Amino acid sequence: MTRVLLASRNAKKLTELRRVVASAGLSGIEIVGLDDVPAYPEEPETGATFEENALIKARSGAAATGLACVADDSGLAVDALNGMPGVLSARWSGRHGDDQANNDLLLGQLGDVPVDRRGAAFVSACALVLPSGAETVVRGEWRGTIVSAPRGASGFGYDPLFVPDDEAAGGRTSAELEPAEKDALSHRGKALAQLLPALRRLG
C-alpha cells in the first residue's frame, strides 16, 4: 500500500480526496493527512497564486516525509471584487479559517452589488510532488453566483453563498449539494480528477 500525504489538517478536504480516489477505483493508495505523520515545520504560504501556494505545501510535505504529497490551495474569486479574496480566501476577515466571519465580510462587501454582477468562481490548484522531485500542478474552476444570504449546512468555507452555474445543481448552493454531487462538479473535484492518472501510477 502506497501512502500519499495530503498536506492539510482540514478533515473535510481529506474526506473529499479519499472519496475521489475511491470513486475512481484507485487501489493500492492510502491517503493520509498531516495529523497522520510526524510534525514538521510547514513553509509559509507566500505565493501570489493558488499554484505557487499549492507547490510550496506539496514540496514541503514531500521533503519532510519522503512520501508523495498532494496539496491544494483554493479559494473564491469574485468578479465584482477584481478576483478577491483569491489566495486570501481563508483569512479574508483577518482570522484564518473563520468561515462565519469571512462569509459575513463578503456579504457586506457585496451588499449593493446587483445579482447580475455577482459572478464568481471557486478555484483550486492541486500540486503533486514525488520524492524523486517530479512535480505536477493542475487547476480546476467552478463558475457561479454569490447569493445574498447563506443556504445549506454541508461543505465549508464559502459554500453556503455560492450557487453553481451547472444545471445539475438546480439553483442550490454548494452547501446544499450531496457530497457526491459536489465532487462531480466542484473546482477541487475537477483538479483532483486531473491528478488521478499520476496517482494511479503510484498505486
C-alpha atoms as an extended CHARMM CRD file, in Angstrom:
* protein
*
       203  EXT
         1         1  MET       CA              0.0000000000        0.0000000000        0.0000000000  PROA      1               0.0000000000
         2         2  THR       CA              1.4860000000        3.3520000000       -1.0900000000  PROA      2               0.0000000000
         3         3  ARG       CA              0.8730000000        6.1790000000        1.3600000000  PROA      3               0.0000000000
         4         4  VAL       CA              0.1790000000        9.5620000000       -0.1970000000  PROA      4               0.0000000000
         5         5  LEU       CA              0.1950000000       12.6320000000        2.0280000000  PROA      5               0.0000000000
         6         6  LEU       CA             -2.4400000000       15.3440000000        1.6740000000  PROA      6               0.0000000000
         7         7  ALA       CA             -0.7270000000       18.3990000000        3.1560000000  PROA      7               0.0000000000
         8         8  SER       CA             -3.7670000000       19.5590000000        5.1010000000  PROA      8               0.0000000000
         9         9  ARG       CA             -5.3550000000       19.3020000000        8.5260000000  PROA      9               0.0000000000
        10        10  ASN       CA             -8.7510000000       20.0790000000        7.0400000000  PROA      10              0.0000000000
        11        11  ALA       CA            -10.7490000000       16.9150000000        7.7160000000  PROA      11              0.0000000000
        12        12  LYS       CA            -13.3030000000       17.8220000000        5.0480000000  PROA      12              0.0000000000
        13        13  LYS       CA            -10.6220000000       18.1820000000        2.3470000000  PROA      13              0.0000000000
        14        14  LEU       CA             -9.1650000000       14.8380000000        3.4210000000  PROA      14              0.0000000000
        15        15  THR       CA            -12.5760000000       13.1820000000        3.1800000000  PROA      15              0.0000000000
        16        16  GLU       CA            -13.1030000000       14.7690000000       -0.2440000000  PROA      16              0.0000000000
        17        17  LEU       CA             -9.8000000000       13.4330000000       -1.6440000000  PROA      17              0.0000000000
        18        18  ARG       CA            -10.4680000000        9.9830000000       -0.2320000000  PROA      18              0.0000000000
        19        19  ARG       CA            -13.9140000000        9.9960000000       -1.8970000000  PROA      19              0.0000000000
        20        20  VAL       CA            -12.4180000000       10.9970000000       -5.2620000000  PROA      20              0.0000000000
        21        21  VAL       CA             -9.7820000000        8.2450000000       -5.0240000000  PROA      21              0.0000000000
        22        22  ALA       CA            -12.3710000000        5.6500000000       -4.0070000000  PROA      22              0.0000000000
        23        23  SER       CA            -14.8710000000        6.6050000000       -6.7150000000  PROA      23              0.0000000000
        24        24  ALA       CA            -12.1080000000        6.3770000000       -9.3330000000  PROA      24              0.0000000000
        25        25  GLY       CA            -11.4180000000        2.8110000000       -8.2380000000  PROA      25              0.0000000000
        26        26  LEU       CA             -7.7820000000        3.5240000000       -7.3900000000  PROA      26              0.0000000000
        27        27  SER       CA             -6.2640000000        0.6550000000       -5.4430000000  PROA      27              0.0000000000
        28        28  GLY       CA             -3.0040000000        0.3930000000       -3.5460000000  PROA      28              0.0000000000
        29        29  ILE       CA             -3.1460000000        4.0010000000       -2.3070000000  PROA      29              0.0000000000
        30        30  GLU       CA             -3.7840000000        5.2010000000        1.2340000000  PROA      30              0.0000000000
        31        31  ILE       CA             -4.4400000000        8.9360000000        1.6660000000  PROA      31              0.0000000000
        32        32  VAL       CA             -3.0910000000       10.3090000000        4.9450000000  PROA      32              0.0000000000
        33        33  GLY       CA             -3.2210000000       13.8180000000        6.3900000000  PROA      33              0.0000000000
        34        34  LEU       CA             -0.7710000000       15.9590000000        8.3530000000  PROA      34              0.0000000000
        35        35  ASP       CA             -2.1200000000       14.5830000000       11.6260000000  PROA      35              0.0000000000
        36        36  ASP       CA             -1.0650000000       11.0750000000       10.4920000000  PROA      36              0.0000000000
        37        37  VAL       CA              2.6510000000       11.8870000000       10.0480000000  PROA      37              0.0000000000
        38        38  PRO       CA              5.3110000000       13.3060000000       12.3890000000  PROA      38              0.0000000000
        39        39  ALA       CA              5.0470000000       17.0760000000       12.6670000000  PROA      39              0.0000000000
        40        40  TYR       CA              7.4210000000       19.1410000000       10.5470000000  PROA      40              0.0000000000
        41        41  PRO       CA              7.9500000000       22.8960000000       10.0580000000  PROA      41              0.0000000000
        42        42  GLU       CA              5.4290000000       23.9880000000        7.4310000000  PROA      42              0.0000000000
        43        43  GLU       CA              6.5440000000       26.6240000000        4.9520000000  PROA      43              0.0000000000
        44        44  PRO       CA              4.5250000000       29.8750000000        4.9940000000  PROA      44              0.0000000000
        45        45  GLU       CA              2.1720000000       30.2620000000        2.0390000000  PROA      45              0.0000000000
        46        46  THR       CA              3.7650000000       33.3180000000        0.4920000000  PROA      46              0.0000000000
        47        47  GLY       CA              2.7790000000       32.6620000000       -3.1380000000  PROA      47              0.0000000000
        48        48  ALA       CA              0.8560000000       35.2160000000       -5.1730000000  PROA      48              0.0000000000
        49        49  THR       CA             -1.1520000000       32.4780000000       -6.9330000000  PROA      49              0.0000000000
        50        50  PHE       CA             -3.0000000000       29.3210000000       -5.9490000000  PROA      50              0.0000000000
        51        51  GLU       CA             -0.4780000000       27.2850000000       -7.9560000000  PROA      51              0.0000000000
        52        52  GLU       CA              2.5190000000       28.7600000000       -6.1270000000  PROA      52              0.0000000000
        53        53  ASN       CA              0.9820000000       28.0880000000       -2.6990000000  PROA      53              0.0000000000
        54        54  ALA       CA             -0.0110000000       24.5190000000       -3.5990000000  PROA      54              0.0000000000
        55        55  LEU       CA              3.5670000000       23.8160000000       -4.7020000000  PROA      55              0.0000000000
        56        56  ILE       CA              5.0290000000       25.3420000000       -1.5290000000  PROA      56              0.0000000000
        57        57  LYS       CA              2.9100000000       22.9830000000        0.5940000000  PROA      57              0.0000000000
        58        58  ALA       CA              3.4790000000       19.8870000000       -1.5570000000  PROA      58              0.0000000000
        59        59  ARG       CA              7.2570000000       20.3820000000       -1.8070000000  PROA      59              0.0000000000
        60        60  SER       CA              7.4990000000       20.9070000000        1.9400000000  PROA      60              0.0000000000
        61        61  GLY       CA              5.4560000000       17.7610000000        2.6930000000  PROA      61              0.0000000000
        62        62  ALA       CA              7.3630000000       15.5440000000        0.2810000000  PROA      62              0.0000000000
        63        63  ALA       CA             10.7580000000       16.7390000000        1.5310000000  PROA      63              0.0000000000
        64        64  ALA       CA              9.8410000000       16.2990000000        5.2080000000  PROA      64              0.0000000000
        65        65  THR       CA              8.1540000000       12.8890000000        4.9960000000  PROA      65              0.0000000000
        66        66  GLY       CA              9.6010000000       11.1620000000        1.9450000000  PROA      66              0.0000000000
        67        67  LEU       CA              6.0380000000       10.4970000000        0.7770000000  PROA      67              0.0000000000
        68        68  ALA       CA              4.3780000000       11.5620000000       -2.4370000000  PROA      68              0.0000000000
        69        69  CYS       CA              2.4980000000       14.6870000000       -1.3860000000  PROA      69              0.0000000000
        70        70  VAL       CA             -0.6690000000       16.3130000000       -2.7050000000  PROA      70              0.0000000000
        71        71  ALA       CA             -1.5110000000       19.8660000000       -1.6990000000  PROA      71              0.0000000000
        72        72  ASP       CA             -4.4730000000       22.0130000000       -2.6230000000  PROA      72              0.0000000000
        73        73  ASP       CA             -4.7060000000       25.7600000000       -2.4830000000  PROA      73              0.0000000000
        74        74  SER       CA             -8.1540000000       27.0070000000       -3.2270000000  PROA      74              0.0000000000
        75        75  GLY       CA            -10.4000000000       29.9640000000       -2.7860000000  PROA      75              0.0000000000
        76        76  LEU       CA            -13.0910000000       32.1880000000       -4.1800000000  PROA      76              0.0000000000
        77        77  ALA       CA            -12.5090000000       34.7880000000       -6.9040000000  PROA      77              0.0000000000
        78        78  VAL       CA            -15.3610000000       37.3190000000       -7.0260000000  PROA      78              0.0000000000
        79        79  ASP       CA            -15.7570000000       39.3130000000      -10.2510000000  PROA      79              0.0000000000
        80        80  ALA       CA            -17.0190000000       42.4990000000       -8.5410000000  PROA      80              0.0000000000
        81        81  LEU       CA            -14.0050000000       42.4100000000       -6.1960000000  PROA      81              0.0000000000
        82        82  ASN       CA            -11.4710000000       42.0830000000       -9.0380000000  PROA      82              0.0000000000
        83        83  GLY       CA            -10.8190000000       38.4270000000       -8.2400000000  PROA      83              0.0000000000
        84        84  MET       CA            -10.5320000000       38.8250000000       -4.4950000000  PROA      84              0.0000000000
        85        85  PRO       CA            -10.4960000000       37.3090000000       -1.9130000000  PROA      85              0.0000000000
        86        86  GLY       CA             -8.4570000000       34.8910000000       -4.0740000000  PROA      86              0.0000000000
        87        87  VAL       CA             -5.4480000000       33.4480000000       -2.2520000000  PROA      87              0.0000000000
        88        88  LEU       CA             -6.5840000000       35.3420000000        0.8630000000  PROA      88              0.0000000000
        89        89  SER       CA             -9.9300000000       33.4950000000        0.9690000000  PROA      89              0.0000000000
        90        90  ALA       CA             -9.3000000000       31.5350000000        4.1910000000  PROA      90              0.0000000000
        91        91  ARG       CA             -8.2300000000       34.6700000000        6.0830000000  PROA      91              0.0000000000
        92        92  TRP       CA            -10.3270000000       37.3280000000        4.3470000000  PROA      92              0.0000000000
        93        93  SER       CA            -11.7450000000       38.6010000000        7.6450000000  PROA      93              0.0000000000
        94        94  GLY       CA             -8.3050000000       38.6390000000        9.2790000000  PROA      94              0.0000000000
        95        95  ARG       CA             -8.7160000000       35.3560000000       11.1870000000  PROA      95              0.0000000000
        96        96  HSD       CA             -7.6190000000       32.1950000000        9.3530000000  PROA      96              0.0000000000
        97        97  GLY       CA            -10.3930000000       29.6720000000        8.7980000000  PROA      97              0.0000000000
        98        98  ASP       CA            -13.2280000000       31.6750000000       10.4000000000  PROA      98              0.0000000000
        99        99  ASP       CA            -15.9070000000       30.7570000000        7.8450000000  PROA      99              0.0000000000
       100       100  GLN       CA            -18.6620000000       32.7820000000        9.5050000000  PROA      100             0.0000000000
       101       101  ALA       CA            -16.6050000000       35.9710000000        9.6770000000  PROA      101             0.0000000000
       102       102  ASN       CA            -15.3390000000       35.5170000000        6.0970000000  PROA      102             0.0000000000
       103       103  ASN       CA            -18.8740000000       34.9830000000        4.7700000000  PROA      103             0.0000000000
       104       104  ASP       CA            -20.2420000000       37.9570000000        6.7290000000  PROA      104             0.0000000000
       105       105  LEU       CA            -17.4950000000       40.2330000000        5.4050000000  PROA      105             0.0000000000
       106       106  LEU       CA            -18.0170000000       39.1030000000        1.8120000000  PROA      106             0.0000000000
       107       107  LEU       CA            -21.7810000000       39.6690000000        2.0260000000  PROA      107             0.0000000000
       108       108  GLY       CA            -21.1520000000       43.1310000000        3.4560000000  PROA      108             0.0000000000
       109       109  GLN       CA            -18.8030000000       43.9860000000        0.6010000000  PROA      109             0.0000000000
       110       110  LEU       CA            -21.3540000000       42.8440000000       -1.9890000000  PROA      110             0.0000000000
       111       111  GLY       CA            -24.3370000000       44.4170000000       -0.2430000000  PROA      111             0.0000000000
       112       112  ASP       CA            -25.1170000000       46.9300000000       -3.0130000000  PROA      112             0.0000000000
       113       113  VAL       CA            -23.9750000000       44.7590000000       -5.9320000000  PROA      113             0.0000000000
       114       114  PRO       CA            -26.9170000000       43.6060000000       -8.0980000000  PROA      114             0.0000000000
       115       115  VAL       CA            -27.4960000000       39.9080000000       -8.7810000000  PROA      115             0.0000000000
       116       116  ASP       CA            -26.3510000000       40.1200000000      -12.3930000000  PROA      116             0.0000000000
       117       117  ARG       CA            -22.9150000000       41.3580000000      -11.2520000000  PROA      117             0.0000000000
       118       118  ARG       CA            -22.3580000000       38.7720000000       -8.5170000000  PROA      118             0.0000000000
       119       119  GLY       CA            -20.4400000000       36.3110000000      -10.7050000000  PROA      119             0.0000000000
       120       120  ALA       CA            -17.6380000000       34.3590000000       -9.0460000000  PROA      120             0.0000000000
       121       121  ALA       CA            -15.5130000000       31.2670000000       -9.4130000000  PROA      121             0.0000000000
       122       122  PHE       CA            -14.1800000000       28.7680000000       -6.9520000000  PROA      122             0.0000000000
       123       123  VAL       CA            -10.5850000000       27.9690000000       -7.9450000000  PROA      123             0.0000000000
       124       124  SER       CA             -8.4520000000       25.0270000000       -6.8670000000  PROA      124             0.0000000000
       125       125  ALA       CA             -4.8210000000       24.4080000000       -7.7330000000  PROA      125             0.0000000000
       126       126  CYS       CA             -3.5800000000       20.9470000000       -6.7810000000  PROA      126             0.0000000000
       127       127  ALA       CA              0.0820000000       20.0120000000       -6.7670000000  PROA      127             0.0000000000
       128       128  LEU       CA              1.5450000000       16.5220000000       -6.5920000000  PROA      128             0.0000000000
       129       129  VAL       CA              5.2320000000       16.3200000000       -5.6640000000  PROA      129             0.0000000000
       130       130  LEU       CA              7.0110000000       12.9710000000       -5.6360000000  PROA      130             0.0000000000
       131       131  PRO       CA             10.0600000000       12.1120000000       -3.5110000000  PROA      131             0.0000000000
       132       132  SER       CA             12.0010000000       11.9870000000       -6.8060000000  PROA      132             0.0000000000
       133       133  GLY       CA             11.2890000000       15.6880000000       -7.2670000000  PROA      133             0.0000000000
       134       134  ALA       CA              8.8000000000       15.2210000000      -10.1120000000  PROA      134             0.0000000000
       135       135  GLU       CA              6.0080000000       17.8060000000       -9.9330000000  PROA      135             0.0000000000
       136       136  THR       CA              2.5170000000       18.0490000000      -11.4030000000  PROA      136             0.0000000000
       137       137  VAL       CA              0.2820000000       21.1020000000      -10.9690000000  PROA      137             0.0000000000
       138       138  VAL       CA             -3.3270000000       21.2500000000      -12.1630000000  PROA      138             0.0000000000
       139       139  ARG       CA             -6.1480000000       23.7810000000      -11.8650000000  PROA      139             0.0000000000
       140       140  GLY       CA             -9.9140000000       23.4790000000      -11.6550000000  PROA      140             0.0000000000
       141       141  GLU       CA            -12.5130000000       26.2760000000      -11.7700000000  PROA      141             0.0000000000
       142       142  TRP       CA            -16.2120000000       26.2810000000      -10.8910000000  PROA      142             0.0000000000
       143       143  ARG       CA            -18.2750000000       29.2570000000      -12.0480000000  PROA      143             0.0000000000
       144       144  GLY       CA            -21.3240000000       30.5060000000      -10.2150000000  PROA      144             0.0000000000
       145       145  THR       CA            -23.0590000000       33.3880000000       -8.4460000000  PROA      145             0.0000000000
       146       146  ILE       CA            -22.8970000000       34.7290000000       -4.8870000000  PROA      146             0.0000000000
       147       147  VAL       CA            -26.3140000000       34.7960000000       -3.1880000000  PROA      147             0.0000000000
       148       148  SER       CA            -27.3940000000       37.4020000000       -0.6450000000  PROA      148             0.0000000000
       149       149  ALA       CA            -27.7920000000       35.0360000000        2.3360000000  PROA      149             0.0000000000
       150       150  PRO       CA            -26.2060000000       31.6860000000        3.2470000000  PROA      150             0.0000000000
       151       151  ARG       CA            -28.0900000000       28.4670000000        2.4860000000  PROA      151             0.0000000000
       152       152  GLY       CA            -27.2300000000       24.8660000000        3.3370000000  PROA      152             0.0000000000
       153       153  ALA       CA            -25.3240000000       23.0530000000        6.0550000000  PROA      153             0.0000000000
       154       154  SER       CA            -22.9200000000       20.8890000000        4.0430000000  PROA      154             0.0000000000
       155       155  GLY       CA            -19.4900000000       21.8730000000        2.7970000000  PROA      155             0.0000000000
       156       156  PHE       CA            -17.2950000000       24.5640000000        4.2980000000  PROA      156             0.0000000000
       157       157  GLY       CA            -15.8310000000       27.9740000000        3.5530000000  PROA      157             0.0000000000
       158       158  TYR       CA            -17.9480000000       29.9990000000        1.1330000000  PROA      158             0.0000000000
       159       159  ASP       CA            -20.0820000000       27.0090000000        0.0390000000  PROA      159             0.0000000000
       160       160  PRO       CA            -23.3150000000       28.3990000000        1.5870000000  PROA      160             0.0000000000
       161       161  LEU       CA            -23.0330000000       31.5720000000       -0.5510000000  PROA      161             0.0000000000
       162       162  PHE       CA            -22.1570000000       30.0050000000       -3.9100000000  PROA      162             0.0000000000
       163       163  VAL       CA            -24.7650000000       28.8460000000       -6.4400000000  PROA      163             0.0000000000
       164       164  PRO       CA            -23.0310000000       26.9790000000       -9.2790000000  PROA      164             0.0000000000
       165       165  ASP       CA            -23.9030000000       27.7320000000      -12.8930000000  PROA      165             0.0000000000
       166       166  ASP       CA            -24.2440000000       23.9660000000      -13.5270000000  PROA      166             0.0000000000
       167       167  GLU       CA            -27.8190000000       22.9860000000      -14.3770000000  PROA      167             0.0000000000
       168       168  ALA       CA            -27.2950000000       19.8110000000      -12.3420000000  PROA      168             0.0000000000
       169       169  ALA       CA            -27.1400000000       21.9350000000       -9.1900000000  PROA      169             0.0000000000
       170       170  GLY       CA            -30.6940000000       23.1530000000       -9.8000000000  PROA      170             0.0000000000
       171       171  GLY       CA            -30.1960000000       26.5280000000       -8.1420000000  PROA      171             0.0000000000
       172       172  ARG       CA            -28.8650000000       25.0100000000       -4.9140000000  PROA      172             0.0000000000
       173       173  THR       CA            -25.8080000000       26.3970000000       -3.1850000000  PROA      173             0.0000000000
       174       174  SER       CA            -22.6710000000       24.2920000000       -2.9380000000  PROA      174             0.0000000000
       175       175  ALA       CA            -23.5880000000       23.6920000000        0.7190000000  PROA      175             0.0000000000
       176       176  GLU       CA            -26.9530000000       22.2070000000       -0.3370000000  PROA      176             0.0000000000
       177       177  LEU       CA            -25.4310000000       19.6000000000       -2.6670000000  PROA      177             0.0000000000
       178       178  GLU       CA            -24.8440000000       15.9950000000       -1.6820000000  PROA      178             0.0000000000
       179       179  PRO       CA            -21.1270000000       15.1770000000       -1.3050000000  PROA      179             0.0000000000
       180       180  ALA       CA            -21.0330000000       13.0120000000       -4.4590000000  PROA      180             0.0000000000
       181       181  GLU       CA            -22.7840000000       15.7660000000       -6.4530000000  PROA      181             0.0000000000
       182       182  LYS       CA            -20.2900000000       18.3470000000       -5.2550000000  PROA      182             0.0000000000
       183       183  ASP       CA            -17.3190000000       16.0960000000       -6.0870000000  PROA      183             0.0000000000
       184       184  ALA       CA            -18.5780000000       15.7100000000       -9.6620000000  PROA      184             0.0000000000
       185       185  LEU       CA            -18.9910000000       19.4610000000      -10.2210000000  PROA      185             0.0000000000
       186       186  SER       CA            -16.5790000000       21.3050000000       -7.9600000000  PROA      186             0.0000000000
       187       187  HSD       CA            -13.3100000000       23.0860000000       -8.6150000000  PROA      187             0.0000000000
       188       188  ARG       CA            -11.4420000000       20.6860000000       -6.3380000000  PROA      188             0.0000000000
       189       189  GLY       CA            -13.1180000000       17.6680000000       -7.9160000000  PROA      189             0.0000000000
       190       190  LYS       CA            -12.0680000000       18.9080000000      -11.3750000000  PROA      190             0.0000000000
       191       191  ALA       CA             -8.4820000000       19.4990000000      -10.2550000000  PROA      191             0.0000000000
       192       192  LEU       CA             -8.1710000000       16.1800000000       -8.4130000000  PROA      192             0.0000000000
       193       193  ALA       CA             -9.5930000000       14.3140000000      -11.4080000000  PROA      193             0.0000000000
       194       194  GLN       CA             -6.6220000000       15.6010000000      -13.4280000000  PROA      194             0.0000000000
       195       195  LEU       CA             -4.2430000000       14.1030000000      -10.8410000000  PROA      195             0.0000000000
       196       196  LEU       CA             -5.8230000000       10.6480000000      -10.9710000000  PROA      196             0.0000000000
       197       197  PRO       CA             -3.5400000000        9.2910000000      -13.7560000000  PROA      197             0.0000000000
       198       198  ALA       CA             -0.4420000000       10.2260000000      -11.7600000000  PROA      198             0.0000000000
       199       199  LEU       CA             -1.9250000000        8.7910000000       -8.5500000000  PROA      199             0.0000000000
       200       200  ARG       CA             -2.8740000000        5.6070000000      -10.3950000000  PROA      200             0.0000000000
       201       201  ARG       CA              0.7670000000        5.1550000000      -11.4060000000  PROA      201             0.0000000000
       202       202  LEU       CA              1.7900000000        5.4210000000       -7.7430000000  PROA      202             0.0000000000
       203       203  GLY       CA             -0.6210000000        2.6270000000       -6.7820000000  PROA      203             0.0000000000
